[in-house]
């Protein structure tokens, strides 16, 4: 119910108030009403937003927030055994471990290259296979460049691989 009220108020501000200001020749106020209505609509649909941009306001949430939440959330102990460690060669293992670096949630290929010492083609190939297997996710970072992060399944796989190395 509060969500519907928020949408109604936002649409009213976006359309109604901005039209009234436009009729009276108040361009600045009209622009502010449009921005306020757009922001209100975006916040009332926050659970659905992946990317929104307009009137000087932009929001890109879903993938980036999800990665932070997964990184900061402890996995359930019984799920650590449910892993996807088959066919993880040393290159993919090194990429996974670089992505698991606690200093970063998202990594650029250059950072992965620096940490692993692997060439770009090997890293790109490994990342693509890891994305296909659901262990890694891709998004867009600064300057429209690809960034990479582990998924929850990828974190469980890294935990399992570390346990196997210690056994």
MDTraj code that builds the backbone (N, CA, C; nanometers):
import mdtraj as md
import numpy as np

residues = "UNK UNK UNK UNK UNK UNK UNK UNK UNK UNK UNK UNK UNK UNK UNK UNK UNK UNK UNK UNK UNK UNK UNK UNK UNK UNK UNK UNK UNK UNK UNK UNK UNK UNK UNK UNK UNK UNK UNK UNK UNK UNK UNK UNK UNK UNK UNK UNK UNK UNK UNK UNK UNK UNK UNK UNK UNK UNK UNK UNK UNK UNK UNK UNK UNK UNK UNK UNK UNK UNK UNK UNK UNK UNK UNK UNK UNK UNK UNK UNK UNK UNK UNK UNK UNK UNK UNK UNK UNK UNK UNK UNK UNK UNK UNK UNK UNK UNK UNK UNK UNK UNK UNK UNK UNK UNK UNK UNK UNK UNK UNK UNK UNK UNK UNK UNK UNK UNK UNK UNK UNK UNK UNK UNK UNK UNK UNK UNK UNK UNK UNK UNK UNK UNK UNK UNK UNK UNK UNK UNK UNK UNK UNK UNK UNK UNK UNK UNK UNK UNK UNK UNK UNK UNK UNK UNK UNK UNK UNK UNK UNK UNK UNK UNK UNK UNK UNK".split()
xyz = np.array([
    [0.0814, -0.1198, 0.0000],
    [0.0000, 0.0000, 0.0000],
    [0.0862, 0.1269, 0.0000],
    [0.1875, 0.1402, 0.0880],
    [0.2716, 0.2596, 0.0842],
    [0.3431, 0.2742, -0.0502],
    [0.3733, 0.1610, -0.1148],
    [0.4388, 0.1644, -0.2457],
    [0.3464, 0.2277, -0.3496],
    [0.2182, 0.1941, -0.3448],
    [0.1221, 0.2517, -0.4391],
    [0.1046, 0.4016, -0.4148],
    [0.1033, 0.4409, -0.2885],
    [0.0907, 0.5830, -0.2552],
    [0.2126, 0.6588, -0.3062],
    [0.3306, 0.6014, -0.2865],
    [0.4544, 0.6634, -0.3340],
    [0.4531, 0.6792, -0.4856],
    [0.4064, 0.5766, -0.5565],
    [0.3987, 0.5851, -0.7026],
    [0.2992, 0.6931, -0.7458],
    [0.1838, 0.6983, -0.6803],
    [0.0830, 0.7982, -0.7149],
    [0.1361, 0.9394, -0.6934],
    [0.1963, 0.9639, -0.5785],
    [0.2516, 1.0969, -0.5488],
    [0.3616, 1.1318, -0.6488],
    [0.4480, 1.0350, -0.6787],
    [0.5581, 1.0598, -0.7725],
    [0.5064, 1.0919, -0.9123],
    [0.4070, 1.0188, -0.9585],
    [0.3495, 1.0442, -1.0909],
    [0.2800, 1.1804, -1.0927],
    [0.2107, 1.2134, -0.9838],
    [0.1445, 1.3431, -0.9742],
    [0.2465, 1.4565, -0.9811],
    [0.3564, 1.4431, -0.9082],
    [0.4617, 1.5451, -0.9113],
    [0.5251, 1.5497, -1.0498],
    [0.5546, 1.4325, -1.1045],
    [0.6207, 1.4247, -1.2347],
    [0.5362, 1.4883, -1.3448],
    [0.4087, 1.4560, -1.3490],
    [0.3232, 1.5054, -1.4570],
    [0.2458, 1.6306, -1.4177],
    [0.1711, 1.6210, -1.3109],
    [0.0815, 1.7309, -1.2731],
    [0.1531, 1.8578, -1.2332],
    [0.2402, 1.8487, -1.1365],
    [0.3091, 1.9676, -1.0853],
    [0.3980, 2.0284, -1.1926],
    [0.4679, 1.9433, -1.2683],
    [0.5560, 1.9976, -1.3724],
    [0.4758, 2.0679, -1.4824],
    [0.3576, 2.0172, -1.5161],
    [0.2728, 2.0832, -1.6164],
    [0.2256, 2.2191, -1.5650],
    [0.1862, 2.2242, -1.4398],
    [0.1405, 2.3519, -1.3816],
    [0.2539, 2.4546, -1.3848],
    [0.3740, 2.4143, -1.3417],
    [0.4883, 2.5065, -1.3460],
    [0.5185, 2.5471, -1.4902],
    [0.5036, 2.4559, -1.5846],
    [0.5269, 2.4879, -1.7252],
    [0.4282, 2.5893, -1.7779],
    [0.3034, 2.5759, -1.7389],
    [0.2007, 2.6707, -1.7831],
    [0.2268, 2.8122, -1.7308],
    [0.2862, 2.8218, -1.6135],
    [0.3166, 2.9523, -1.5554],
    [0.4563, 3.0021, -1.5951],
    [0.5245, 2.9278, -1.6837],
    [0.6557, 2.9717, -1.7316],
    [0.7665, 2.9600, -1.6291],
    [0.7532, 2.8710, -1.5357],
    [0.8537, 2.8516, -1.4298],
    [0.9376, 2.7292, -1.4653],
    [1.0317, 2.7485, -1.5574],
    [1.1105, 2.6371, -1.6117],
    [1.1955, 2.5676, -1.5053],
    [1.2582, 2.6434, -1.4176],
    [1.3435, 2.5833, -1.3143],
    [1.2622, 2.4934, -1.2222],
    [1.1490, 2.5450, -1.1761],
    [1.0639, 2.4673, -1.0867],
    [1.0073, 2.3440, -1.1578],
    [0.9745, 2.3613, -1.2870],
    [0.9242, 2.2490, -1.3650],
    [1.0306, 2.1386, -1.3733],
    [1.1550, 2.1777, -1.4000],
    [1.2646, 2.0804, -1.4068],
    [1.2844, 2.0094, -1.2743],
    [1.2790, 2.0852, -1.1651],
    [1.2938, 2.0234, -1.0321],
    [1.1802, 1.9256, -1.0028],
    [1.0587, 1.9605, -1.0450],
    [0.9451, 1.8702, -1.0244],
    [0.9641, 1.7409, -1.1033],
    [1.0161, 1.7524, -1.2255],
    [1.0413, 1.6327, -1.3067],
    [1.1451, 1.5444, -1.2396],
    [1.2544, 1.6038, -1.1913],
    [1.3588, 1.5255, -1.1237],
    [1.3037, 1.4609, -0.9968],
    [1.2270, 1.5388, -0.9176],
    [1.1707, 1.4841, -0.7934],
    [1.0774, 1.3667, -0.8222],
    [0.9933, 1.3805, -0.9255],
    [0.9026, 1.2715, -0.9614],
    [0.9773, 1.1487, -1.0090],
    [1.0827, 1.1701, -1.0897],
    [1.1620, 1.0572, -1.1396],
    [1.2333, 0.9855, -1.0259],
    [1.2890, 1.0624, -0.9340],
    [1.3571, 1.0008, -0.8183],
    [1.2563, 0.9229, -0.7338],
    [1.1396, 0.9816, -0.7115],
    [1.0359, 0.9125, -0.6347],
    [0.9944, 0.7815, -0.6997],
    [0.9763, 0.7834, -0.8324],
    [0.9398, 0.6604, -0.9023],
    [1.0513, 0.5571, -0.8960],
    [1.1756, 0.6020, -0.9081],
    [1.2853, 0.5047, -0.9029],
    [1.2969, 0.4418, -0.7645],
    [1.2763, 0.5202, -0.6590],
    [1.2842, 0.4626, -0.5253],
    [1.1641, 0.3747, -0.4939],
    [1.0501, 0.4018, -0.5538],
    [0.9341, 0.3156, -0.5298],
    [0.9475, 0.1829, -0.6044],
    [1.0386, 0.1775, -0.7012],
    [1.0629, 0.0542, -0.7762],
    [1.2053, 0.0040, -0.7552],
    [1.2634, 0.0324, -0.6417],
    [1.4034, 0.0011, -0.6159],
    [1.4349, -0.1477, -0.6306],
    [1.3408, -0.2331, -0.5964],
    [1.3646, -0.3766, -0.6073],
    [1.3733, -0.4232, -0.7522],
    [1.3269, -0.3412, -0.8453],
    [1.3261, -0.3802, -0.9859],
    [1.4362, -0.3132, -1.0669],
    [1.5056, -0.2171, -1.0087],
    [1.6038, -0.1382, -1.0842],
    [1.7303, -0.2170, -1.1087],
    [1.7739, -0.2176, -1.2309],
    [1.9098, -0.2586, -1.2621],
    [1.9862, -0.1348, -1.3049],
    [1.9281, -0.0575, -1.3957],
    [1.9926, 0.0659, -1.4387],
    [1.8851, 0.1655, -1.4784],
    [1.9003, 0.2903, -1.4310],
    [1.8082, 0.3973, -1.4625],
    [1.8887, 0.5243, -1.4766],
    [1.8568, 0.6028, -1.5762],
    [1.9273, 0.7287, -1.5946],
    [1.8312, 0.8280, -1.6567],
    [1.8273, 0.9481, -1.6009],
    [1.7423, 1.0510, -1.6577],
    [1.7430, 1.1755, -1.5734],
    [1.7321, 1.2887, -1.6379],
    [1.7246, 1.4194, -1.5713],
    [1.8396, 1.4405, -1.4739],
    [1.9566, 1.3953, -1.5109],
    [2.0733, 1.4153, -1.4259],
    [2.0822, 1.3181, -1.3091],
    [1.9977, 1.2197, -1.3049],
    [1.9956, 1.1210, -1.1958],
    [2.0131, 0.9839, -1.2565],
    [2.1012, 0.9042, -1.1999],
    [2.1141, 0.7681, -1.2506],
    [2.1277, 0.6717, -1.1338],
    [2.0813, 0.5498, -1.1570],
    [2.0893, 0.4457, -1.0540],
    [2.1192, 0.3132, -1.1219],
    [2.2170, 0.2443, -1.0699],
    [2.2486, 0.1091, -1.1160],
    [2.2774, 0.0296, -0.9909],
    [2.1908, -0.0638, -0.9594],
    [2.1963, -0.1224, -0.8277],
    [2.2183, -0.2728, -0.8256],
    [2.1314, -0.3434, -0.8846],
    [2.1102, -0.4843, -0.8593],
    [2.2375, -0.5690, -0.8516],
    [2.3175, -0.5753, -0.9585],
    [2.4347, -0.6629, -0.9603],
    [2.5385, -0.6220, -0.8561],
    [2.5648, -0.4936, -0.8483],
    [2.6719, -0.4464, -0.7610],
    [2.6374, -0.4660, -0.6142],
    [2.5151, -0.4368, -0.5768],
    [2.4727, -0.4552, -0.4383],
    [2.4688, -0.6035, -0.4035],
    [2.4187, -0.6850, -0.4946],
    [2.4104, -0.8291, -0.4709],
    [2.5484, -0.8885, -0.4428],
    [2.6493, -0.8437, -0.5174],
    [2.7852, -0.8946, -0.4971],
    [2.8385, -0.8572, -0.3595],
    [2.8110, -0.7354, -0.3150],
    [2.8573, -0.6917, -0.1827],
    [2.7882, -0.7721, -0.0739],
    [2.6583, -0.7924, -0.0875],
    [2.5832, -0.8696, 0.0128],
    [2.6362, -1.0122, 0.0197],
    [2.6593, -1.0749, -0.0961],
    [2.7119, -1.2122, -0.0968],
    [2.8500, -1.2194, -0.0337],
    [2.9325, -1.1185, -0.0601],
    [3.0684, -1.1191, -0.0053],
    [3.0667, -1.1047, 0.1467],
    [2.9759, -1.0233, 0.1964],
    [2.9717, -0.9939, 0.3395],
    [2.8889, -1.0938, 0.4194],
    [2.8225, -1.1866, 0.3516],
    [2.7368, -1.2830, 0.4193],
    [2.8087, -1.4167, 0.4324],
    [2.8095, -1.4696, 0.5520],
    [2.8724, -1.5990, 0.5763],
    [2.7913, -1.7096, 0.5086],
    [2.8584, -1.8002, 0.4359],
    [2.7831, -1.9099, 0.3741],
    [2.7349, -2.0077, 0.4798],
    [2.6253, -2.0737, 0.4505],
    [2.5743, -2.1744, 0.5415],
    [2.6695, -2.2932, 0.5399],
    [2.7133, -2.3422, 0.6569],
    [2.8149, -2.4480, 0.6618],
    [2.7805, -2.5723, 0.5805],
    [2.6539, -2.6135, 0.5810],
    [2.6199, -2.7356, 0.5081],
    [2.6276, -2.7152, 0.3572],
    [2.6259, -2.5910, 0.3097],
    [2.6310, -2.5660, 0.1663],
    [2.7735, -2.5617, 0.1128],
    [2.8731, -2.5565, 0.1993],
    [3.0114, -2.5515, 0.1529],
    [3.0451, -2.6786, 0.0765],
    [2.9844, -2.7891, 0.1126],
    [3.0129, -2.9140, 0.0423],
    [2.9467, -2.9181, -0.0956],
    [2.8434, -2.8335, -0.1187],
    [2.7808, -2.8310, -0.2512],
    [2.8611, -2.7357, -0.3384],
    [2.9548, -2.7901, -0.4110],
    [3.0514, -2.7089, -0.4824],
    [3.0488, -2.7428, -0.6304],
    [3.1215, -2.6617, -0.7058],
    [3.1388, -2.6868, -0.8486],
    [3.2880, -2.6778, -0.8758],
    [3.3608, -2.7794, -0.8338],
    [3.5068, -2.7754, -0.8457],
    [3.5576, -2.8650, -0.9583],
    [3.4662, -2.9256, -1.0337],
    [3.5094, -3.0128, -1.1417],
    [3.5681, -2.9295, -1.2539],
    [3.6744, -2.9776, -1.3110],
    [3.7405, -2.9135, -1.4241],
    [3.7909, -2.7724, -1.3932],
    [3.8341, -2.7495, -1.2696],
    [3.8935, -2.6199, -1.2359],
    [4.0443, -2.6381, -1.2447],
    [4.1003, -2.5930, -1.3565],
    [4.2452, -2.6039, -1.3754],
    [4.3149, -2.4937, -1.2954],
    [4.4485, -2.4921, -1.3008],
    [4.5220, -2.3976, -1.2170],
    [4.4959, -2.2532, -1.2587],
    [4.4748, -2.2264, -1.3888],
    [4.4457, -2.0904, -1.4327],
    [4.3144, -2.0395, -1.3773],
    [4.2105, -2.1216, -1.3879],
    [4.0796, -2.0824, -1.3340],
    [4.0862, -2.0696, -1.1819],
    [4.1617, -2.1581, -1.1189],
    [4.1777, -2.1514, -0.9733],
    [4.2423, -2.0186, -0.9342],
    [4.3457, -1.9765, -1.0090],
    [4.4138, -1.8504, -0.9785],
    [4.3212, -1.7311, -1.0002],
    [4.2377, -1.7373, -1.1038],
    [4.1404, -1.6303, -1.1280],
    [4.0385, -1.6254, -1.0142],
    [3.9869, -1.7407, -0.9733],
    [3.8917, -1.7451, -0.8615],
    [3.9528, -1.6873, -0.7341],
    [4.0767, -1.7249, -0.7062],
    [4.1418, -1.6741, -0.5850],
    [4.1663, -1.5239, -0.5928],
    [4.1973, -1.4723, -0.7120],
    [4.2142, -1.3276, -0.7283],
    [4.0809, -1.2559, -0.7058],
    [3.9726, -1.3149, -0.7555],
    [3.8407, -1.2546, -0.7349],
    [3.7982, -1.2612, -0.5886],
    [3.8523, -1.3570, -0.5166],
    [3.8166, -1.3741, -0.3755],
    [3.9000, -1.2834, -0.2843],
    [3.9942, -1.2101, -0.3387],
    [4.0788, -1.1189, -0.2621],
    [3.9908, -1.0303, -0.1730],
    [4.0123, -1.0323, -0.0410],
    [3.9239, -0.9583, 0.0496],
    [3.9313, -0.8060, 0.0346],
    [4.0303, -0.7552, -0.0364],
    [4.0415, -0.6106, -0.0553],
    [3.9424, -0.5567, -0.1587],
    [3.8851, -0.6458, -0.2403],
    [3.7986, -0.6022, -0.3499],
    [3.6733, -0.6874, -0.3576],
    [3.5642, -0.6251, -0.3955],
    [3.4435, -0.6997, -0.4285],
    [3.4375, -0.7193, -0.5792],
    [3.4739, -0.6172, -0.6550],
    [3.4737, -0.6200, -0.8012],
    [3.6160, -0.6006, -0.8500],
    [3.6546, -0.6714, -0.9560],
    [3.7902, -0.6628, -1.0113],
    [3.7873, -0.6326, -1.1601],
    [3.8812, -0.5493, -1.2038],
    [3.9063, -0.5293, -1.3462],
    [4.0024, -0.6383, -1.3920],
    [4.0040, -0.6663, -1.5217],
    [4.0942, -0.7686, -1.5752],
    [4.2396, -0.7327, -1.5454],
    [4.2739, -0.6037, -1.5518],
    [4.4113, -0.5616, -1.5231],
    [4.4555, -0.6001, -1.3829],
    [4.3682, -0.5859, -1.2857],
    [4.3999, -0.6244, -1.1481],
    [4.4161, -0.7751, -1.1338],
    [4.3307, -0.8495, -1.2041],
    [4.3410, -0.9957, -1.2013],
    [4.4722, -1.0385, -1.2664],
    [4.5074, -0.9735, -1.3776],
    [4.6322, -1.0045, -1.4479],
    [4.7527, -0.9783, -1.3571],
    [4.7496, -0.8641, -1.2897],
    [4.8607, -0.8288, -1.2004],
    [4.8741, -0.9288, -1.0860],
    [4.7625, -0.9718, -1.0302],
    [4.7669, -1.0634, -0.9154],
    [4.8015, -1.2067, -0.9554],
    [4.7533, -1.2505, -1.0720],
    [4.7740, -1.3905, -1.1101],
    [4.8975, -1.4125, -1.1959],
    [4.9392, -1.3095, -1.2699],
    [5.0504, -1.3255, -1.3626],
    [5.0110, -1.3954, -1.4924],
    [4.8823, -1.4195, -1.5112],
    [4.8332, -1.4847, -1.6330],
    [4.8171, -1.3815, -1.7447],
    [4.8193, -1.4275, -1.8699],
    [4.7979, -1.3354, -1.9814],
    [4.6487, -1.3062, -1.9971],
    [4.6180, -1.1956, -2.0639],
    [4.4803, -1.1486, -2.0779],
    [4.3900, -1.2532, -2.1438],
    [4.4375, -1.3188, -2.2493],
    [4.3544, -1.4189, -2.3184],
    [4.3160, -1.5340, -2.2267],
    [4.4106, -1.5799, -2.1460],
    [4.3826, -1.6880, -2.0505],
    [4.2795, -1.6427, -1.9483],
    [4.2954, -1.5202, -1.8994],
    [4.2021, -1.4669, -1.7991],
    [4.0625, -1.4521, -1.8591],
    [4.0538, -1.3939, -1.9788],
    [3.9228, -1.3756, -2.0425],
    [3.8538, -1.5087, -2.0670],
    [3.9295, -1.6071, -2.1114],
    [3.8732, -1.7403, -2.1356],
    [3.8240, -1.8023, -2.0049],
    [3.9065, -1.7910, -1.8999],
    [3.8684, -1.8459, -1.7694],
    [3.7441, -1.7761, -1.7159],
    [3.7415, -1.6427, -1.7264],
    [3.6259, -1.5677, -1.6767],
    [3.4983, -1.6070, -1.7498],
    [3.5073, -1.6227, -1.8815],
    [3.3882, -1.6600, -1.9580],
    [3.3356, -1.7967, -1.9145],
    [3.4265, -1.8925, -1.8973],
    [3.3825, -2.0250, -1.8532],
    [3.3258, -2.0198, -1.7125],
    [3.3880, -1.9413, -1.6245],
    [3.3392, -1.9302, -1.4868],
    [3.2032, -1.8605, -1.4822],
    [3.1810, -1.7626, -1.5698],
    [3.0489, -1.6985, -1.5800],
    [2.9467, -1.8011, -1.6274],
    [2.9819, -1.8769, -1.7309],
    [2.8906, -1.9788, -1.7843],
    [2.8531, -2.0824, -1.6790],
    [2.9441, -2.1096, -1.5872],
    [2.9182, -2.2083, -1.4818],
    [2.8532, -2.1470, -1.3585],
    [2.8298, -2.0154, -1.3607],
    [2.7611, -1.9495, -1.2496],
    [2.8500, -1.9193, -1.1310],
    [2.9810, -1.9237, -1.1477],
    [3.0732, -1.8977, -1.0375],
    [3.1158, -1.7512, -1.0307],
    [3.1028, -1.6800, -1.1412],
    [3.1466, -1.5410, -1.1523],
    [3.0367, -1.4627, -1.2224],
    [3.0244, -1.3339, -1.1874],
    [2.9309, -1.2446, -1.2560],
    [3.0083, -1.1279, -1.3132],
    [2.9521, -1.0691, -1.4190],
    [3.0144, -0.9549, -1.4850],
    [2.9215, -0.8350, -1.4767],
    [2.9796, -0.7166, -1.4607],
    [2.9033, -0.5928, -1.4651],
    [2.9894, -0.4891, -1.5355],
    [2.9466, -0.3653, -1.5307],
    [3.0207, -0.2568, -1.5939],
    [3.0685, -0.1623, -1.4836],
    [3.1970, -0.1292, -1.4875],
    [3.2560, -0.0401, -1.3889],
    [3.2865, 0.0959, -1.4478],
    [3.3847, 0.1619, -1.3899],
    [3.4265, 0.2941, -1.4358],
    [3.4657, 0.2891, -1.5823],
    [3.4396, 0.3981, -1.6497],
    [3.4798, 0.4131, -1.7893],
    [3.4213, 0.3037, -1.8782],
    [3.3074, 0.2486, -1.8385],
    [3.2363, 0.1470, -1.9185],
    [3.3195, 0.0217, -1.9434],
    [3.4083, -0.0123, -1.8496],
    [3.4891, -0.1337, -1.8623],
    [3.4267, -0.2450, -1.7788],
    [3.4466, -0.3682, -1.8246],
    [3.3918, -0.4853, -1.7549],
    [3.4594, -0.5034, -1.6195],
    [3.3794, -0.5370, -1.5202],
    [3.4297, -0.5736, -1.3878],
    [3.3717, -0.7099, -1.3522],
    [3.4403, -0.7802, -1.2636],
    [3.4063, -0.9198, -1.2336],
    [3.4015, -0.9408, -1.0837],
    [3.3127, -1.0300, -1.0404],
    [3.2985, -1.0630, -0.8993],
    [3.2538, -1.2085, -0.8861],
    [3.2854, -1.2684, -0.7733],
    [3.2376, -1.4036, -0.7459],
    [3.0892, -1.4015, -0.7131],
    [3.0191, -1.5048, -0.7521],
    [2.8811, -1.5251, -0.7077],
    [2.8873, -1.6026, -0.5755],
    [2.7724, -1.6243, -0.5149],
    [2.7682, -1.7061, -0.3941],
    [2.8203, -1.8467, -0.4211],
    [2.7834, -1.9017, -0.5345],
    [2.8304, -2.0346, -0.5737],
    [2.9827, -2.0342, -0.5927],
    [3.0353, -1.9255, -0.6491],
    [3.1795, -1.9136, -0.6667],
    [3.2533, -1.9067, -0.5335],
    [3.1967, -1.8346, -0.4378],
    [3.2585, -1.8262, -0.3043],
    [3.2605, -1.9640, -0.2365],
    [3.1514, -2.0375, -0.2503],
    [3.1478, -2.1730, -0.1928],
    [3.2532, -2.2619, -0.2582],
    [3.2711, -2.2469, -0.3882],
    [3.3714, -2.3266, -0.4587],
    [3.5106, -2.2923, -0.4098],
    [3.5402, -2.1635, -0.3890],
    [3.6713, -2.1220, -0.3386],
    [3.6931, -2.1780, -0.1979],
    [3.5907, -2.1737, -0.1148],
    [3.6027, -2.2290, 0.0216],
    [3.6359, -2.3779, 0.0123],
    [3.5635, -2.4492, -0.0727],
    [3.5897, -2.5922, -0.0888],
    [3.7318, -2.6185, -0.1389],
    [3.7752, -2.5411, -0.2391],
    [3.9113, -2.5597, -0.2941],
    [4.0158, -2.5343, -0.1855],
    [3.9939, -2.4334, -0.1035],
    [4.0893, -2.4054, 0.0060],
    [4.0905, -2.5224, 0.1067],
    [3.9716, -2.5775, 0.1359],
    [3.9647, -2.6904, 0.2281],
    [4.0389, -2.8114, 0.1705],
    [4.0251, -2.8338, 0.0396],
    [4.0933, -2.9465, -0.0236],
    [4.2445, -2.9287, -0.0188],
    [4.2920, -2.8056, -0.0343],
    [4.4365, -2.7788, -0.0267],
    [4.4917, -2.8013, 0.1130],
    [4.4085, -2.7729, 0.2153],
    [4.4538, -2.7894, 0.3539],
    [4.4414, -2.9332, 0.4022],
    [4.3651, -3.0150, 0.3309],
    [4.3431, -3.1550, 0.3745],
    [4.4619, -3.2423, 0.3425],
])
top = md.Topology()
chain = top.add_chain()
for i, resn in enumerate(residues, 1):
    res = top.add_residue(resn, chain, resSeq=i)
    for name in ("N", "CA", "C"):
        top.add_atom(name, md.element.get_by_symbol(name[0]), res)
traj = md.Trajectory(xyz[None], top)
